[in-house]
Amino acid sequence: MTTRKAIVMEGIDNVATVVEPVDALGEIVVEAAGGKIVVHICDNIPFGHKFAIRDIPGGSLIIKYGEPIGVARIDIKAGEHVHVHNLESKRGRGDQ
C-alpha cells in the first residue's frame, strides 16, 4: 500500500500540497502529468502547505489547481517550501 503524502491536482501545476506534515531531507514521489516525480524535500513542510515539484525561477507563475496563484518572488528550487516568504499572491487582490 502506498501512502500519499502530497497531491498535485493538474499536470501543469509546479507545486504539490502536502496532506500530512513532511520533514526536510526526505523524498516524496508525486504523480503529475501522467508520470511520477521524485522530489527531495529541502524544508519542513507543514500540513496543507505547498512545495515546488520542479525549479521555479523568480518572477515565474506559481501554478496550483491548474491556475496561477501567485508569482515567485525569488528562485525556488524543487523541494522547497512555497509560502508567503517566496511567493507574492495574486489571489483576492482588487488591483490585479
NORTA-V547565 format. One record per backbone hydrogen bond with DSSP energy under -0.5 kcal/mol. CO is the residue of the C=O (numbers start at 0). NH is the residue of the N-H. Records with the same first field share a line. If there is no record, write none. Layout:
BEGIN
CO = NH  NH
END
This chain:
BEGIN
1 = 3
2 = 4
4 = 18  19
6 = 16
9 = 12
13 = 52  53
15 = 50
16 = 6
17 = 47
21 = 44
22 = 25
25 = 40
27 = 29  38
29 = 31  36
31 = 34
34 = 31
36 = 29  38
38 = 27  40
40 = 24
43 = 45
44 = 21
45 = 48
48 = 17
49 = 81
50 = 15
51 = 78
55 = 75
56 = 59
59 = 71
60 = 62
61 = 63  68  69
62 = 13  14
63 = 66
66 = 63
68 = 89  90
69 = 61
70 = 87
71 = 58
75 = 55
76 = 79
78 = 41  42
79 = 51
80 = 82
81 = 49
82 = 85  86
85 = 72  73
86 = 88
87 = 70
89 = 92
92 = 95
END
